[in-house]
Each structure stands twice: as structure tokens, then as C-alpha cells.
Amino acid sequence: MGRALADNFQLARAVFEEVDSALSQSLSRVIFEGPEAELTLTANAQPALMAVSLAAVRVLENEAGLDLSRDAKFVAGHSLGEYSALCAAGALSLSDAARLLRLRGSAMQAAVPVGAGAMAALLGVELDAAQEIAAAAAGATGAVCQVANDNGGGQVVLSGARAGVEKAMEIAKERGVKRAVLLPVSAPFHCALMQPAAEAMKDALADAAIGRPRAPVVANVTAAPVSEPEEIRRLLVEQVTGAVRWRESVAFMAGAGVTKFVECGAGKVLAGLLKRIVPGVTGISVGAPDDLAAYSAFV
């Protein structure tokens, strides 16, 4: 992940080196070489994914002339990707983003004992129906179960205590939901069980230097643009326990006139969701040197 960028572009290498320095760890070695079990630890995965995203952004800026203040109407990121978006837009320094995400990952992991929480994806269901299923499961078990991600295209993720989420999967099947899949995650993200992590992030963000982004950031928890540093700070705390309103975020941007979306970093998941959320928009993913030519043709 990200290795081809680092091998081919000095500015990409500089991103990974700065993240390594900020964390006092050779995270780049884990990003490039694994092992996968070490990379997928949430305390590593969160700053790692951010580093790859920022490496891609820096390469686009230097090699393809990207200027976010000129070219981007908005920036946005899914969950931890919101930190990537803020860093790309200059609201957070790269080092601070890495340290905050390391803390965020560690705090999320520590908030709930391993195995006590769970997350499940409901496929072929709309948000209202998913919220009803989560509420029914919580009512039946007395355990936390709530919507964590509204990803669009009929994909809604639930999060909470294992008993609540497993009950929700049963109810979903009874109500004719196409599929309910337990996700291989280490903690129940974006639900009330993450409150200890939210408190940890509130303290950390209080001391973080946050500036105005070069382009408005569409926040996960409001699906609306934000540029004021203190509001950014507040919403990042709310994001730990709040739902990622990705479908609404993309729909808002499209409604504001955005027709082209560029996903920067590892994978192509967000670009893949686009057309299922708003037919007619187009997207491209940039995460490797070979993607630069496609980006230049796209924009």
C-alpha cells in the first residue's frame, strides 16, 4: 500500500518519513511490507491510511497541478478520512493528523473489550428501515445498537454491543433485508460505546492547532460544510460516537454542483459508491503512479 508512490516520488516519500517521525515508529515499513495483522491494528491502520491519502494528494499537487483552493469546491473523508481531508486542505498539519489518528485508534480500541462489541453491514436497506431495525434490537436486548455508517447504495452499517448487533441481524433477516454481514472489525466504531474515546479525543483536539481549510470540509456528522476551526474541533469529537452520513454528504456535494469526485489514497471503495448514491456523477481513484495519466484526462 503506497509503496509505488514512495518509490517514484520524493514528495510521497517525504509524507511517509514525516509520519514515521511524528509517531516515532517505522510505520512506513508496515504500510509497504506488512504483516497485514500489524497493519490492520486500528492504531496503525488509521494513520497509515491517512499517510497514503496524503502521499497521493502531494503527488497530484506536484505532478498534476492540483490546487485544492482553486480546484476543489469541497473536501470530505469517510470516518478517519475526515482527518485526511482536513490535512489535505491545510487545516491540520501532517504530523498532528498522524498523532491524532494514532490516539484515536488506540482510544477506540481501548473503549470496549475485544469481542464485546460488533459491527454489521445491512445490504439492500435504506436508512429509515435500518434505524428501525437497530432500535428494535436495542429494545429487545437492552444493548447498544445504532447506525454507524450510511454509505449509500442500500448499504447501512450498524454498531454496538455484540448482543444488540446480532439481534439486529436476526431482525433484518426476518424483515426481508437482502443480506446482513458481520464485519471483521476490532471495535464497534461510531456508536455510544465509543464515548471514552470521544473524551480522549476532546482533550487531544483541545490542544491541536486547527486552521481554516483551503476548501470547506463536508463533516461526517452533519453532512454539511464547515470551515471554522472551533466547529471543526467540536465535530471531530462528535464524529467518534456519531454516524458517518456519507450518502447525505455525497448528495449534498452533488446538489451543490459537484459532478467530478477524486478519491485519493488506498482502494476504490468511495468512488465505487458514488454512482449508487447520485446517478450521473463521475469519480476516479488515485493511489498509484499509473493513476496520474487517468487523473489528468479526467479533470
C-alpha positions, 0 to 999 in steps of 0.5 A: 500500500503506497509503496509505488508512490514512495518509490517514484516520488520524493514528495510521497516519500517525504509524507511517509518519513514525516509520519514515521517521525511524528509517531516515532515508529517505522510505520512506513515499513508496515504500510509497504511490507506488512504483516497485514495483522500489524497493519490492520491494528486500528492504531496503525491502520488509521494513520497509515491510511491517512499517510497514503491519502496524503502521499497521493494528494502531494503527488497530484499537487506536484505532478498534476497541478492540483490546487485544492483552493482553486480546484476543489469546491469541497473536501470530505473523508469517510470516518478517519478520512475526515482527518485526511481531508482536513490535512489535505486542505491545510487545516491540520498539519501532517504530523498532528493528523498522524498523532491524532489518528494514532490516539484515536485508534488506540482510544477506540480500541481501548473503549470496549473489550475485544469481542464485546462489541460488533459491527454489521453491514445491512445490504439492500436497506435504506436508512429509515428501515435500518434505524428501525431495525437497530432500535428494535434490537436495542429494545429487545436486548437492552444493548447498544445498537445504532447506525454507524455508517450510511454509505449509500447504495442500500448499504447501512452499517450498524454498531454496538454491543455484540448482543444488540448487533446480532439481534439486529441481524436476526431482525433484518433477516426476518424483515426481508433485508437482502443480506446482513454481514458481520464485519471483521472489525476490532471495535464497534466504531461510531456508536455510544460505546465509543464515548471514552474515546470521544473524551480522549479525543476532546482533550487531544483536539483541545490542544491541536492547532486547527486552521481554516481549510483551503476548501470547506470540509463536508463533516461526517456528522452533519453532512454539511460544510464547515470551515471554522476551526472551533466547529471543526474541533467540536465535530471531530469529537462528535464524529467518534460516537456519531454516524458517518452520513456519507450518502447525505454528504455525497448528495449534498456535494452533488446538489451543490454542483459537484459532478467530478469526485477524486478519491485519493489514497488506498482502494476504490471503495468511495468512488465505487459508491458514488454512482449508487448514491447520485446517478450521473456523477463521475469519480476516479481513484488515485493511489498509484503512479499509473493513476496520474495519466487517468487523473489528468484526462479526467479533470 
